[in-house]
Amino acid sequence: MRILGIGNAIVDVICKVNEEFITQNNLNKGTMKLIFDDNEFKSMLSNLKIEKTISGGSVANSIVGLSQLGNKVGFIGKVNDDELGDKYENGLKSENVEYFYSKKKEELPTGTCLILVTPDSERTMCTFLGTAGKINVTDIDTEIIKQSEMIFLEGYLWDEGEPKKAFEKAINSAKKIAMSLSDQFCVERHKPHFLELVKNKLDITFANEQEMMSLINAKSFKEVISFSKKTGKLIVITRGAKGAVSIYGERIMENDVLKNLDIKDLTGAGDLFAAGFLHEYLKNSNYLDCLNKGREMSSKIIQKIGARI
């Protein structure tokens, strides 16, 4: 297997909202908020019109993108044996992703992410992790990991207790490790751990500019470049309208964004960028080709609603 993704198995529920909805619900536009109360989540959803429901989760989106590009891929993520759990599993299988998890009855329901798309196409997420956030060491099959060229993890998965142990078990069994830092608030919550991972454990780190700035408390992007060079690892950073950059020691590559796109929804832009980059990386392409394939994939996804091409 080329890549095995391990992440939160989340069903995405996409809704269009106005700016007032974001303000009234005390949300920070463009970020992800964890909701721990199922009733709060249901209450918010009850006032909205659902545009689309799809099997999601950051790494799962990337893995589907890699499958669509012709790679043999798999995914591990925890769902409940409920209606949404069935939808999730079937959604992955329909995209030729091998799903290495046997669902069973759990106390918590399958995780759900409410993706709120404002008129400017920005997406703000409210996530009720449900059973996805309870992944543990018994859910991680080390034999499958050892048979994979690389594992791809998400920062969202990291949490103290059982998920952290599952994360570490996966890292210790892998040949090569890529990870997405996921979200600025996620970085803030786990900064010392993520810093340790980026410096010492990960072969490839994917992040956006804000996440990397937050990770190292940088005041300028020059500091991010300097830090990345010193790690001796491959750091890939998306910079919104400024394009993207890959840093591997003294080898720095940059590309810009494509112009005149009909942008509808930024959901999944980073996830599909990672899919494109990793697709070329696995072919031993040069880093500029990797960046350009990432750009191609992210450009496609932002011109439609949802995180699946």
Residue, then its C-alpha position, 0 to 999 in steps of 0.5 A: m500500500r502506498i499510503l495509510g491515513i489515520g485520522n478522525a472519521i467524521v461525516d461532513v454536513i455542509c451548510k451555507v450561512n451568512e456572516e451574522f450566523i458566525t457572529q451570533n454563534n461566537l465563532n471565529k471565521g475560518t477555524m474549527k471549534l470543538i463542540f462537546d455537547d451533542n445537544e448544542f450541536k443538534s440545536m445549531l444544525s436545526n436552524l440550517k439547511i443542509e447542502k450536502t452530507i459526505s464522509g469526511g475528516s481531514v486525512a480521509n479527504s486527502i486519502v480519497g484524493l490520492s485514491q482518485l489519482g490512482n494510488k492504492v490507499g487505506f484508512i483507519g478511523k473510528v465510527n459507531d455501528d449506526e446510520l452515519g457509521d454505515k454511510y461513512e464506511n460505504g463512502l470510503k469504499s465507493e472511492n476505492v479506499e480500503y477501510f481498516y476498521s471493524k465498527k461496533k456499537e459504541e457509547l458515542p455516535t459517529g463523529t460529525c462536522l458542521i461546515l459553515v460556508t459564508p458568501d466569501s467561500e470561507r469555511t468555519m467548522c463546528t465538530f462533534l467528535g463523537t466516537a472518532g475522538k475515542i480512537n485507541v491502541t487496539d484500533i491501530d493495526t501495526e501489520i497494516i502500517k508496516q505494509s504501507e510505504m507511508i502513514f499520514l496523520e492529522g493534528y486533529l487526532w492528537d489528544e491526551g490519553e488513548p488517542k495520543k497512545a494510538f498516535e504514538k503506536a502508529i508512529n513507532s511502526a511506520k516506515k515514513i510519517a507525514m502529518s498535517l498540523s490541521d488548525q491553528f487552535c489545534v497547534e495552540r492546544h498541543k504546541p510542545h508535542f507538535l514541536e517535538l513531532v516536527k523536529n524529531k519524528l515526522d518526515i513531512t509536515f504540512a501546515n498553513e502559514q498561520e499554523m507554522m507561525s503559531l507553532i514557533n511563535a514567529k513574528s515573520f515568515k523569515e523565521v519560519i523559513s529559518f526554523s524549517k531549514k534547521t529541522g532537516k525535514l521536509i516542511v510544506i507550507t500553504r500561504g493562501a493567495k501567496g501560493a505554497v513553499s516546500i523547505y528541505g534543508e537549503r532546498i526551497m521551492e515556491n509556486d504561486v496560485l492559479k488565477n481567475l478561478d470560480i471559487k465556491d468553497l474552500t473546504g478541503a483545499g489543504d487536504l487536496f493540496a496534500a494529496g497532490f503533493l504526496h502523489e508526486y512525492l511517491k513518484n520521486s518527483n522534484y519538489l516543484d512538481c509536487l507543489n504544482k500537483g498540490r496546487e492543481m488538486s486544491s484549485k479543483i476542489i475550491q471550485k465546487i462545494g465539499a471536499r471531494i473532487 
